[in-house]
Amino acid sequence: MGEKLDHETLARLSEPFRPDQVRWKPQVISETGNALAVAYVDPRVVSERLDQVVGGDWSFHWEPLGVQGDRLVVKSSLTVMGVTREDVGEYVLSDREQADPWKSAVSDGLKRAAVHFGVGRYLYWLEAIWCAYDRRKHEFIDEPYVDQEGRVRVRHRQPGSSRPTVEGRGRQRTGGDSSSGASGV
């Protein structure tokens, strides 16, 4: 504690996550049975990264901003080594899959505030990729992943099998903004 937030610390916060820590969710589901897969990480992974890099020299606070349109919104403040960055977290009220809307909004706020310190920022630049999706089971049939070179790829599964069989290719995102289809952290 008491150290300054420097370039080396920011670089360590910005390091890519292990492949097993990156998850995928459908951003859009088509009528043809495909879903646009976008990468994200669990908020516990973000907390773990903060703990690993700065120890206990971070804190997170949030306050409810209420319902705005169809979203429950919170203001989030993350302080790392004395530097505070803010963002908002939100929960889409029509998404009934989550048991606790406040927890979902706060978790989103933590992840979005952490991006301002570089945590998971690279996820915004990963390509969103269309994959076969099972609407009934709410899961991907094809399995998106990030290869060793940072490219998004797809492992295709045989029908009736839970094991990936053939490797497909994606492209690496080289620039753009968060409205490009990826949801990121």
ChimeraX commands (.cxc) that place a marker at each C-alpha (Angstrom):
marker #1 position 0.00,0.00,0.00 radius 0.5
marker #1 position 1.04,3.59,-0.46 radius 0.5
marker #1 position 2.79,2.97,-3.79 radius 0.5
marker #1 position 1.84,5.01,-6.85 radius 0.5
marker #1 position -0.10,3.70,-9.79 radius 0.5
marker #1 position 2.56,3.53,-12.50 radius 0.5
marker #1 position 2.90,2.22,-16.07 radius 0.5
marker #1 position 4.26,-1.14,-14.89 radius 0.5
marker #1 position 1.24,-1.71,-12.63 radius 0.5
marker #1 position -1.17,-0.67,-15.40 radius 0.5
marker #1 position 0.61,-3.07,-17.79 radius 0.5
marker #1 position 0.20,-5.93,-15.30 radius 0.5
marker #1 position -3.49,-5.08,-14.84 radius 0.5
marker #1 position -3.90,-5.08,-18.64 radius 0.5
marker #1 position -2.41,-8.52,-19.28 radius 0.5
marker #1 position -4.73,-10.94,-21.08 radius 0.5
marker #1 position -6.61,-13.46,-18.95 radius 0.5
marker #1 position -5.91,-17.17,-19.11 radius 0.5
marker #1 position -8.04,-18.82,-21.83 radius 0.5
marker #1 position -10.02,-20.77,-19.21 radius 0.5
marker #1 position -11.08,-17.47,-17.60 radius 0.5
marker #1 position -12.64,-16.06,-20.79 radius 0.5
marker #1 position -16.29,-16.97,-21.28 radius 0.5
marker #1 position -18.67,-16.39,-24.17 radius 0.5
marker #1 position -22.27,-15.22,-24.27 radius 0.5
marker #1 position -24.73,-14.66,-27.08 radius 0.5
marker #1 position -25.19,-10.99,-27.88 radius 0.5
marker #1 position -27.73,-11.61,-30.66 radius 0.5
marker #1 position -29.56,-14.83,-31.48 radius 0.5
marker #1 position -30.74,-15.26,-35.06 radius 0.5
marker #1 position -33.85,-17.07,-36.20 radius 0.5
marker #1 position -31.61,-19.54,-38.05 radius 0.5
marker #1 position -30.09,-20.94,-34.85 radius 0.5
marker #1 position -26.87,-18.95,-34.74 radius 0.5
marker #1 position -25.72,-16.55,-32.06 radius 0.5
marker #1 position -23.18,-13.75,-32.13 radius 0.5
marker #1 position -20.69,-14.84,-29.46 radius 0.5
marker #1 position -18.92,-12.12,-27.45 radius 0.5
marker #1 position -16.18,-12.61,-24.87 radius 0.5
marker #1 position -16.48,-11.65,-21.21 radius 0.5
marker #1 position -15.06,-12.53,-17.81 radius 0.5
marker #1 position -16.73,-13.19,-14.50 radius 0.5
marker #1 position -16.43,-10.32,-11.98 radius 0.5
marker #1 position -14.54,-12.64,-9.61 radius 0.5
marker #1 position -11.80,-12.88,-12.25 radius 0.5
marker #1 position -11.56,-9.08,-12.23 radius 0.5
marker #1 position -11.31,-9.03,-8.41 radius 0.5
marker #1 position -8.66,-11.75,-8.55 radius 0.5
marker #1 position -6.60,-9.70,-11.03 radius 0.5
marker #1 position -6.82,-6.63,-8.80 radius 0.5
marker #1 position -5.78,-8.70,-5.76 radius 0.5
marker #1 position -2.84,-10.28,-7.63 radius 0.5
marker #1 position -1.48,-7.00,-8.95 radius 0.5
marker #1 position -2.16,-4.45,-6.19 radius 0.5
marker #1 position -3.00,-6.61,-3.19 radius 0.5
marker #1 position -5.45,-4.86,-0.91 radius 0.5
marker #1 position -4.81,-1.42,-2.38 radius 0.5
marker #1 position -8.15,-1.21,-4.20 radius 0.5
marker #1 position -11.76,-0.59,-3.27 radius 0.5
marker #1 position -15.07,-0.58,-5.06 radius 0.5
marker #1 position -18.22,1.40,-4.27 radius 0.5
marker #1 position -21.54,1.71,-6.04 radius 0.5
marker #1 position -24.75,3.66,-5.75 radius 0.5
marker #1 position -28.11,3.04,-7.37 radius 0.5
marker #1 position -29.16,5.41,-10.13 radius 0.5
marker #1 position -32.51,3.66,-10.56 radius 0.5
marker #1 position -34.42,2.51,-13.60 radius 0.5
marker #1 position -33.59,4.24,-16.87 radius 0.5
marker #1 position -35.80,2.99,-19.68 radius 0.5
marker #1 position -35.61,-0.81,-19.59 radius 0.5
marker #1 position -32.42,-0.88,-17.50 radius 0.5
marker #1 position -31.55,-0.91,-13.83 radius 0.5
marker #1 position -28.47,1.34,-13.55 radius 0.5
marker #1 position -25.79,1.82,-10.88 radius 0.5
marker #1 position -22.86,4.22,-10.67 radius 0.5
marker #1 position -19.63,2.38,-9.94 radius 0.5
marker #1 position -16.38,3.76,-8.53 radius 0.5
marker #1 position -13.17,1.72,-8.48 radius 0.5
marker #1 position -10.15,3.09,-6.64 radius 0.5
marker #1 position -6.77,1.49,-7.34 radius 0.5
marker #1 position -3.72,2.75,-5.48 radius 0.5
marker #1 position -5.45,6.05,-4.72 radius 0.5
marker #1 position -6.72,6.66,-8.28 radius 0.5
marker #1 position -10.49,6.49,-8.84 radius 0.5
marker #1 position -12.22,5.70,-12.11 radius 0.5
marker #1 position -16.00,5.59,-12.58 radius 0.5
marker #1 position -18.48,4.02,-14.95 radius 0.5
marker #1 position -21.99,2.60,-14.81 radius 0.5
marker #1 position -23.29,-0.91,-14.52 radius 0.5
marker #1 position -26.63,-2.01,-15.84 radius 0.5
marker #1 position -29.08,-4.86,-15.94 radius 0.5
marker #1 position -31.67,-5.21,-18.70 radius 0.5
marker #1 position -34.96,-5.68,-16.87 radius 0.5
marker #1 position -36.40,-7.92,-19.60 radius 0.5
marker #1 position -33.58,-10.43,-18.97 radius 0.5
marker #1 position -35.29,-12.72,-16.48 radius 0.5
marker #1 position -32.44,-15.27,-16.37 radius 0.5
marker #1 position -30.62,-13.48,-13.53 radius 0.5
marker #1 position -31.90,-14.04,-9.99 radius 0.5
marker #1 position -30.68,-10.72,-8.56 radius 0.5
marker #1 position -30.83,-7.66,-10.86 radius 0.5
marker #1 position -28.88,-5.45,-8.42 radius 0.5
marker #1 position -26.04,-7.96,-8.18 radius 0.5
marker #1 position -25.91,-8.19,-11.96 radius 0.5
marker #1 position -25.79,-4.41,-12.35 radius 0.5
marker #1 position -23.11,-4.02,-9.65 radius 0.5
marker #1 position -21.00,-6.81,-11.18 radius 0.5
marker #1 position -21.27,-5.10,-14.55 radius 0.5
marker #1 position -20.23,-1.82,-12.92 radius 0.5
marker #1 position -17.11,-3.38,-11.39 radius 0.5
marker #1 position -16.04,-4.87,-14.70 radius 0.5
marker #1 position -16.69,-1.64,-16.62 radius 0.5
marker #1 position -14.83,0.51,-14.08 radius 0.5
marker #1 position -11.91,-1.95,-14.12 radius 0.5
marker #1 position -11.59,-1.53,-17.89 radius 0.5
marker #1 position -10.53,2.09,-17.19 radius 0.5
marker #1 position -7.45,0.59,-15.49 radius 0.5
marker #1 position -6.87,-1.77,-18.43 radius 0.5
marker #1 position -8.39,-4.88,-16.83 radius 0.5
marker #1 position -9.94,-6.88,-19.65 radius 0.5
marker #1 position -9.86,-3.98,-22.09 radius 0.5
marker #1 position -8.50,-6.21,-24.83 radius 0.5
marker #1 position -11.75,-8.21,-24.77 radius 0.5
marker #1 position -13.48,-5.26,-26.47 radius 0.5
marker #1 position -11.20,-5.69,-29.46 radius 0.5
marker #1 position -11.78,-9.40,-29.91 radius 0.5
marker #1 position -13.95,-10.31,-32.83 radius 0.5
marker #1 position -17.53,-11.23,-32.12 radius 0.5
marker #1 position -18.17,-14.41,-34.09 radius 0.5
marker #1 position -21.32,-16.21,-35.25 radius 0.5
marker #1 position -21.64,-19.73,-33.83 radius 0.5
marker #1 position -24.27,-22.46,-33.88 radius 0.5
marker #1 position -26.47,-22.06,-30.79 radius 0.5
marker #1 position -29.05,-24.23,-29.06 radius 0.5
marker #1 position -31.93,-21.94,-28.04 radius 0.5
marker #1 position -33.60,-24.65,-25.95 radius 0.5
marker #1 position -30.48,-25.40,-23.87 radius 0.5
marker #1 position -29.23,-21.79,-23.95 radius 0.5
marker #1 position -25.73,-22.87,-24.94 radius 0.5
marker #1 position -23.34,-22.73,-27.86 radius 0.5
marker #1 position -23.14,-25.82,-30.04 radius 0.5
marker #1 position -19.88,-24.54,-31.52 radius 0.5
marker #1 position -17.33,-23.44,-28.94 radius 0.5
marker #1 position -15.64,-20.05,-29.45 radius 0.5
marker #1 position -12.16,-19.54,-27.98 radius 0.5
marker #1 position -9.08,-17.33,-28.29 radius 0.5
marker #1 position -5.99,-19.06,-29.67 radius 0.5
marker #1 position -2.37,-18.44,-28.64 radius 0.5
marker #1 position -2.04,-15.62,-31.21 radius 0.5
marker #1 position -5.10,-13.80,-29.88 radius 0.5
marker #1 position -7.43,-14.77,-32.74 radius 0.5
marker #1 position -11.00,-15.83,-32.16 radius 0.5
marker #1 position -11.60,-19.37,-33.36 radius 0.5
marker #1 position -14.41,-21.92,-33.22 radius 0.5
marker #1 position -14.31,-25.59,-32.31 radius 0.5
marker #1 position -17.11,-27.32,-34.21 radius 0.5
marker #1 position -18.91,-30.23,-32.58 radius 0.5
marker #1 position -20.36,-33.32,-34.21 radius 0.5
marker #1 position -24.17,-33.49,-33.87 radius 0.5
marker #1 position -25.02,-35.40,-30.69 radius 0.5
marker #1 position -21.49,-34.97,-29.31 radius 0.5
marker #1 position -20.32,-32.68,-26.57 radius 0.5
marker #1 position -16.72,-32.89,-27.81 radius 0.5
marker #1 position -15.28,-30.36,-30.27 radius 0.5
marker #1 position -13.95,-31.96,-33.46 radius 0.5
marker #1 position -12.82,-29.51,-36.14 radius 0.5
marker #1 position -11.17,-26.16,-35.64 radius 0.5
marker #1 position -12.63,-23.15,-37.46 radius 0.5
marker #1 position -11.08,-19.75,-37.99 radius 0.5
marker #1 position -12.01,-16.28,-36.90 radius 0.5
marker #1 position -10.25,-13.01,-37.48 radius 0.5
marker #1 position -8.42,-10.85,-35.00 radius 0.5
marker #1 position -9.98,-7.47,-34.36 radius 0.5
marker #1 position -7.43,-4.77,-35.06 radius 0.5
marker #1 position -9.30,-1.68,-34.01 radius 0.5
marker #1 position -12.69,-0.07,-33.65 radius 0.5
marker #1 position -14.89,0.75,-30.74 radius 0.5
marker #1 position -17.12,-1.06,-28.27 radius 0.5
marker #1 position -20.11,-0.64,-30.58 radius 0.5
marker #1 position -18.46,-2.97,-33.08 radius 0.5
marker #1 position -20.33,-6.00,-31.80 radius 0.5
marker #1 position -18.18,-7.13,-28.90 radius 0.5
marker #1 position -19.35,-6.56,-25.39 radius 0.5
marker #1 position -15.98,-7.09,-23.75 radius 0.5
marker #1 position -15.59,-7.32,-20.05 radius 0.5
marker link #1:1,2 radius 0.2
marker link #1:2,3 radius 0.2
marker link #1:3,4 radius 0.2
marker link #1:4,5 radius 0.2
marker link #1:5,6 radius 0.2
marker link #1:6,7 radius 0.2
marker link #1:7,8 radius 0.2
marker link #1:8,9 radius 0.2
marker link #1:9,10 radius 0.2
marker link #1:10,11 radius 0.2
marker link #1:11,12 radius 0.2
marker link #1:12,13 radius 0.2
marker link #1:13,14 radius 0.2
marker link #1:14,15 radius 0.2
marker link #1:15,16 radius 0.2
marker link #1:16,17 radius 0.2
marker link #1:17,18 radius 0.2
marker link #1:18,19 radius 0.2
marker link #1:19,20 radius 0.2
marker link #1:20,21 radius 0.2
marker link #1:21,22 radius 0.2
marker link #1:22,23 radius 0.2
marker link #1:23,24 radius 0.2
marker link #1:24,25 radius 0.2
marker link #1:25,26 radius 0.2
marker link #1:26,27 radius 0.2
marker link #1:27,28 radius 0.2
marker link #1:28,29 radius 0.2
marker link #1:29,30 radius 0.2
marker link #1:30,31 radius 0.2
marker link #1:31,32 radius 0.2
marker link #1:32,33 radius 0.2
marker link #1:33,34 radius 0.2
marker link #1:34,35 radius 0.2
marker link #1:35,36 radius 0.2
marker link #1:36,37 radius 0.2
marker link #1:37,38 radius 0.2
marker link #1:38,39 radius 0.2
marker link #1:39,40 radius 0.2
marker link #1:40,41 radius 0.2
marker link #1:41,42 radius 0.2
marker link #1:42,43 radius 0.2
marker link #1:43,44 radius 0.2
marker link #1:44,45 radius 0.2
marker link #1:45,46 radius 0.2
marker link #1:46,47 radius 0.2
marker link #1:47,48 radius 0.2
marker link #1:48,49 radius 0.2
marker link #1:49,50 radius 0.2
marker link #1:50,51 radius 0.2
marker link #1:51,52 radius 0.2
marker link #1:52,53 radius 0.2
marker link #1:53,54 radius 0.2
marker link #1:54,55 radius 0.2
marker link #1:55,56 radius 0.2
marker link #1:56,57 radius 0.2
marker link #1:57,58 radius 0.2
marker link #1:58,59 radius 0.2
marker link #1:59,60 radius 0.2
marker link #1:60,61 radius 0.2
marker link #1:61,62 radius 0.2
marker link #1:62,63 radius 0.2
marker link #1:63,64 radius 0.2
marker link #1:64,65 radius 0.2
marker link #1:65,66 radius 0.2
marker link #1:66,67 radius 0.2
marker link #1:67,68 radius 0.2
marker link #1:68,69 radius 0.2
marker link #1:69,70 radius 0.2
marker link #1:70,71 radius 0.2
marker link #1:71,72 radius 0.2
marker link #1:72,73 radius 0.2
marker link #1:73,74 radius 0.2
marker link #1:74,75 radius 0.2
marker link #1:75,76 radius 0.2
marker link #1:76,77 radius 0.2
marker link #1:77,78 radius 0.2
marker link #1:78,79 radius 0.2
marker link #1:79,80 radius 0.2
marker link #1:80,81 radius 0.2
marker link #1:81,82 radius 0.2
marker link #1:82,83 radius 0.2
marker link #1:83,84 radius 0.2
marker link #1:84,85 radius 0.2
marker link #1:85,86 radius 0.2
marker link #1:86,87 radius 0.2
marker link #1:87,88 radius 0.2
marker link #1:88,89 radius 0.2
marker link #1:89,90 radius 0.2
marker link #1:90,91 radius 0.2
marker link #1:91,92 radius 0.2
marker link #1:92,93 radius 0.2
marker link #1:93,94 radius 0.2
marker link #1:94,95 radius 0.2
marker link #1:95,96 radius 0.2
marker link #1:96,97 radius 0.2
marker link #1:97,98 radius 0.2
marker link #1:98,99 radius 0.2
marker link #1:99,100 radius 0.2
marker link #1:100,101 radius 0.2
marker link #1:101,102 radius 0.2
marker link #1:102,103 radius 0.2
marker link #1:103,104 radius 0.2
marker link #1:104,105 radius 0.2
marker link #1:105,106 radius 0.2
marker link #1:106,107 radius 0.2
marker link #1:107,108 radius 0.2
marker link #1:108,109 radius 0.2
marker link #1:109,110 radius 0.2
marker link #1:110,111 radius 0.2
marker link #1:111,112 radius 0.2
marker link #1:112,113 radius 0.2
marker link #1:113,114 radius 0.2
marker link #1:114,115 radius 0.2
marker link #1:115,116 radius 0.2
marker link #1:116,117 radius 0.2
marker link #1:117,118 radius 0.2
marker link #1:118,119 radius 0.2
marker link #1:119,120 radius 0.2
marker link #1:120,121 radius 0.2
marker link #1:121,122 radius 0.2
marker link #1:122,123 radius 0.2
marker link #1:123,124 radius 0.2
marker link #1:124,125 radius 0.2
marker link #1:125,126 radius 0.2
marker link #1:126,127 radius 0.2
marker link #1:127,128 radius 0.2
marker link #1:128,129 radius 0.2
marker link #1:129,130 radius 0.2
marker link #1:130,131 radius 0.2
marker link #1:131,132 radius 0.2
marker link #1:132,133 radius 0.2
marker link #1:133,134 radius 0.2
marker link #1:134,135 radius 0.2
marker link #1:135,136 radius 0.2
marker link #1:136,137 radius 0.2
marker link #1:137,138 radius 0.2
marker link #1:138,139 radius 0.2
marker link #1:139,140 radius 0.2
marker link #1:140,141 radius 0.2
marker link #1:141,142 radius 0.2
marker link #1:142,143 radius 0.2
marker link #1:143,144 radius 0.2
marker link #1:144,145 radius 0.2
marker link #1:145,146 radius 0.2
marker link #1:146,147 radius 0.2
marker link #1:147,148 radius 0.2
marker link #1:148,149 radius 0.2
marker link #1:149,150 radius 0.2
marker link #1:150,151 radius 0.2
marker link #1:151,152 radius 0.2
marker link #1:152,153 radius 0.2
marker link #1:153,154 radius 0.2
marker link #1:154,155 radius 0.2
marker link #1:155,156 radius 0.2
marker link #1:156,157 radius 0.2
marker link #1:157,158 radius 0.2
marker link #1:158,159 radius 0.2
marker link #1:159,160 radius 0.2
marker link #1:160,161 radius 0.2
marker link #1:161,162 radius 0.2
marker link #1:162,163 radius 0.2
marker link #1:163,164 radius 0.2
marker link #1:164,165 radius 0.2
marker link #1:165,166 radius 0.2
marker link #1:166,167 radius 0.2
marker link #1:167,168 radius 0.2
marker link #1:168,169 radius 0.2
marker link #1:169,170 radius 0.2
marker link #1:170,171 radius 0.2
marker link #1:171,172 radius 0.2
marker link #1:172,173 radius 0.2
marker link #1:173,174 radius 0.2
marker link #1:174,175 radius 0.2
marker link #1:175,176 radius 0.2
marker link #1:176,177 radius 0.2
marker link #1:177,178 radius 0.2
marker link #1:178,179 radius 0.2
marker link #1:179,180 radius 0.2
marker link #1:180,181 radius 0.2
marker link #1:181,182 radius 0.2
marker link #1:182,183 radius 0.2
marker link #1:183,184 radius 0.2
marker link #1:184,185 radius 0.2
view
